[in-house]
Amino acid sequence: MSTVPNTVDDVNTTTQIKPHPLQVAKRLEKLKANVFTQWTMLGNKYGAINLGQGFPNFDGPEFVKEAAIQAIRDGKNQYARDYGIPDLNTAIAERFKKDSGLVVDPEKEITVTCGCTEAIAATILGLINPGDEVIIFSPFFDCYEAVLSMAGAKIKNITLRPPDFAVPIEELKSIISKNTRAIIINTPHNPTGKIFTREELNSIASLCIENDVLVFTDEVYDKLAFDKEHISPASLPGMFERTVAMNSLGKTFSLTGWKIGWAIAPPHLTWGLRLAHSYLTFAISTPMQWAAIAALRAPDSYYVELRRDYMAKRAILAEGLEAVGFKVLPSSGTYFMVVDHTPFGHENDFAFCEYLIKEVGVVGIPTSMFYLNPEKGNNLIRFTFSKDEETLRAAVERMKKKLRK
């Protein structure tokens, strides 16, 4: 009789087979599991209101969804060109000109990607060599560290400190050198809501030009700039030739599941990122690309209303959290804010977020996950206000009733 198991149940009951230990490539073994998935799953288990993961609990505009449906009905369902359908590349160029004043070539300088996350991955894998020094600012979106590790880069870190998370220019001067290949800038900034000022960007630009350093910019929250002007670093004098500007559709149009992003860069940088992109995903969802054209050509009134709605949501959450007893730090952009949880007496941000889910019924994200040195962020947690007003008020009420200092 054969002893080879034929089903999963056979495997589970075959005592001779030992479970395999976890296996992971060395370049990834120091990385943590995805924090957003972890805390969302725990929140679901306890029926908590999710103010952790940054996705809206409301849908995107009807005119964009209808454009996707029409594209499917029109048979636009096969592979697209790997760097984007021509009409979408043109629409991205038009929007970039309107926002930054820069004229770019849709064919040679724009690459459509699977969300901004893949734009980041393609840029780093396509332009960074093992051992290259890359500077990031803590706290940072978690994929930066992960992809830099995949590329074998040497990460150098600058910590932005509350309450305003200003860039310490003198510290940046001390670590940037001729060995620095690139700096990653995220503005408006996740998780803090900071918007890099013109003065900060000019100082960074001067250092990059002086030391021949590239700049990779994550600008997915550019239309969610509330209190300060968003400035694309590529628009500064002498910077376009050394900048990859990345963006996406999801945050601005509440369609995070569509994963339509793009990277804008001069041809000598586009070549490398396109090469990586072609082997990461090749082409992006064709009907969603056609719908993205309709989104990007939305009237200015759409963005005015978007900012107005999010500023109202921000006020509801900020005022509610202050009333609960948090120290709320200013958020000038994105749909996130960070708060100091220490008035409630928990050991660190992980302990507090676990208590918040299990005992209070609200999900927040422990901000130490966004730091190379977690101790520098363990007094902070991140909340999102990308929810409808009823949900935000319900979360605040739960905290008022159950959270104790």
N, C-alpha and C positions, 0 to 999 in steps of 0.2 A: 504493500500500500504506500502511496506517495506521502511524504511528510511535508511537502511544499504547501504553505497556506494559500488558499484561493480567494479568501475574502478578508475584510478588515477584522471580522469577528474571529476568524481563524488565527490571525496575527496576534490578537489580544489574548487568546487562550493558549497560545503555543509557548510553553514555559522555557523552551530552549533559546528563544529569541530575546536578547537583552535590549533595553531601550538605548538609543544612541544619545550621547551627550550633545549639548548644543554646539553647533559648529558655525563659525563666523570668520570672515576674512580678517586678518590682523589690522588692516586699515580701518575697520569699522568696530573692532572689539571694545574700544573705549567709549563708544557713543551710547547714549541712553535710548530707550524705547521712545516712540513718539508720544510726547506729553499730551497732545490734544486728544489722541485716541484713548489714552489711559483714563484721563479724567472725565471724558464724555461717557465712556463705558461705565465708570463708577457712578456717575450722576444718573445714568439711565437705570442702574440697578436700584437706586434709592429714590427714584422719582423726583430728582432735584431739577430745579429750573436752571437751564444751561446758560450762564453768563460767562462761560469760559471760552469755548471754541468760537472763532470769529466767522460765523456765517449767519446771514439773516434768517429769521423765522417767518419771513414774508417773501412773496415772489417778485420776480423782475417785471418790467413793464410789458404790457400786452403787445405793443407794436413790435417788440423784439422777438417775443415768443411766436407771434404770427409769422414773422419773416422766416424763422426756422422751420415752421410747419410747411410754409409755402415752398421752401427750398427742397424739402423732402418730397413733397408732392410733384415738384418739377423734375424729379429724377436726379438731383444733385447729391448723389449718395456714394459715389466711388472715390477712389484716392484723389486727393487734391495734390497740386504741385507741392513739393516738399517744403519750400520756404514760404508758402502762402498763396492763395488764389490772387491773381493780379488786382482785382477790384478791392480786396481787403487791404492789400499792401498800400494801394493808393489812398484808401480811407484813413489808414494809420498815418501816412505821411501828411495828409491834410490836417488831421487833428494835431499832430506834433508841431506843424508850422503855426497853427493858431495858438497853441499853448506856449511854445518856446520861441517862436520867431525864426526857427531854423528850417531851411529847405533841404529835404533829404531825397535821395533817389529811391523810389519804392522797390525797384528791381535789384539794386546792388547793396542797399543799406538797411533793409527791413527783413526780418525773419519771423514768421509766425510760429509760435511754440505752444506746447501743452501747458498753458498757464504760465505765470511768471516763474514758478518753481522750476520748470524745465528750462526756461530762458537762463536762469541762474546756473543750473547744472551745465547746460551746453556752453555757456560763456566760460565758466571755470575750467571744465574739462577740455575745452577747445583752445584756451589761451594760457593756462597755467601749467608749468612744468614741475615735476617732483623737486622739492627743495626750494622752490620760489617762495619768497616772503610775501604774505598778504596780510594787510592790516584790517581788522574789523573792530567795530565799536560795540562794547557790551553795555546794556543788554542787546541781543541780536536775535533775529528770526532763526529758528533752530537749524534750518537746512543749510545755512552758510557754513557752519562748522562741519556738517556731515559731508557736503560735496568737496570742501577743501581737503578733508581727510582722504576722500576717494582719489583726489588728484595728487596726493602726497605733498601738499603745500606745507610750508612752515607758517603757522598762524601767529601773528603778533597782535596784541590786544590793547585797546584803549578803553578804559571804563568811564562811562558817562554817569555823573552822580546827581542825585536829586538835590534840590527840588526842580531845577530847570534843565538838568541833563545837558549842560553846556559842553561844547567840545573843548578840552584842555589843549589849546594849540601848542603851548610850550612842550607839553609831554609828547605830542605828536611829532614835533620837530626833533625831539631827542631819539625817537625810534625809527623814523623814516630815513632811508639811506639809498645808496646806489644799488643795494641788493633787494630793495622793495620792488616787487613786480606790480602790485595793485592795491587799491583801497576800495572797500565795499561801503557804500553809503545808502542808507535807507531813510528816505524823507518823503512825506511824513513818516514818522518812525513807529514801528511796532516793536516792543509793546508800550512805549511811554507816551505816545501822542505828540512827541516833540517834532517841530519843524526846524530844520537846519536854517539858520539865518544867512542872509547874503554875506555878512562879514565872515561867518564861519566858512562858508563855501569858497569865498575868495581866498581866504588863508590856506585852505586845503588845496585849492587850484594852484596857487603859487608854489607850494611845496611839490606838487605833482609835476609841474612843468620843470622846476629846477632839478628834480631828481629823475625825470623821465619815467613817471609812474602812471599806470593805467587806473581808471576809475570805473567801477561797476556800480550802477545806481539802480536801486529797487524803488520804483515810484508808483506802486499800485494804488496808493491812497491819495494820488495827486488831486483828485476832485473832492476829497474830503479834507480840505484845508480850511479851517474855520477862522482863526484869529490872526493868522499871519499868511503872507504870500508864499505859495510853493514856487520854488525856483529849480528848474532842471539844471543840474551841474553842467550838462553838455552845452548849455547856452552861454556859459561864461567864456570870455575871450581866451582863445588858445586851447579850449578843452574838448571840443567835439572830436578832434582827431585822436584823442586818447580815451574816449568814454564809450562805454556800452550802456545805453539807457533802456531799462526794462519796465514793462508795464503789463496790465491785463484788463480784461473786461469784467471779471467776476465781482469785484468790490463795488465798482461804480454803478453796475446795473443789477446788483443782487442776484447774480447768476453764477455763484461760485462753482457749481457742479459742471459748468460747460467747459472750463479749463481752456479758455482762449487767451493766450498771452503773446507777447512779441518782444523782440530785441532790436534796437536801432543803434547802428554803429557804422563807422566808415568802412569801406571795402576791405582794407587790410586787417581789420579786426573781425568783420563779418565772416570772412572766409573760414577762420578757425572755428567759430561758434557754429556756423552752418554745417561744417564737417561733423562735429560732435552731434549736432541735432539730427542729422540724417541717419545716424546709427542709434540714437536714443529712441526716437519716436517716428522718424521719417516724415509723415504727414499728419495733420490735425483734422479733426472731424469736419468734413466738407459742408454739411448743411449749417452747422453752427458758425462756420466762417462767413457764409452768406448772411446769416442773421446779424453777425457782428458788424457788418457794413451798415445796416440800418441803425444799430446802436450808436456807432461812432458819429453818425450824421444827425444825431438828435439835436434839437434846437437848444440854444443856451439856456432857455427857461427850464429845461429838464435839470440842469446842474444847479441852478439857483434854488429850485424846489428841493432837490436832494440835500443840499447843505442846510437849508432851513429845517427840514425834517430831522436831520441828524443832530443839529444843534439843540432842538427841543428834546430829543431823546437823551443827549448828553446832560442837559440841565436836570432832567428827572432823576437820572442815576446819580449824578454828582451831589445834588441836594439831598437825596435819600441816603446815600452812604455817609455824608457828613452828619446827618441827623442820627444815624445808627451809632456813630462814634469813630469812624475811620478818619485818618488824615488823608484827604484826597489831593493828589498832585495834579497840577494843571495839564490838560490835554488840548493842544491846539489843532490837532488833526487826527486822522484815522477814525475808527470807531471803537477805540480802546482807551481805558484809563487805568493807571496803577494807583494803588492805595497802600498806606502803611497799616499793617494789621496788628502791630505790637501792643496797642491799647488793650487787646483782648487776652494777652497773657499766655499765648501759646509759644512753644519752643522755637518753631520756625515756620516757614511758609507751607511746607508739606503737611505738617501737623495741623495747621490752621485750616488748609483747604480740605483735608480729610474730615475734620470736625464740621466744617461748613456744609459739606455734602450730607454726611450721615445724621447730623443732629439738627441742622437748620434747613436743609433742603435747597441749597443754592450751589452752583458750580462756579468756582473761580480757578484761575491758573496760577500755580506757584512760580513766581518770577525768577527764582534762582536757576531755573532750567534754561534761562536765556543768557547766562553768564558763564565764561570759562572758569571763573572762581565762584562757585555757587554761594559762598558765604557773603559775597558783596550784594546779593539780591534777596537774601532769605527773610528780610523784613517786609517785602513787598509782595502783593498779589495783583494779577491783572483781571479786570472785568471788561466785558464788551457791552456796548449799548446798541448793537446791531439787531435789536429785537423790537417788536411792536411795543407801544407805550403801556398797554395792559400787562404784558409780561414783565417789563421793567418795574412797574409799580407793585406787582405781585411779589417779585423777588425782594424788593425793599421791605414790604410788609412782613415777609417771613423773617427777615433779619431783625427787624424792629421787635418782633414778638419773641424770638428764640435766642438771639445772640446776646450774650452777656459779657460785660467787661470783667 
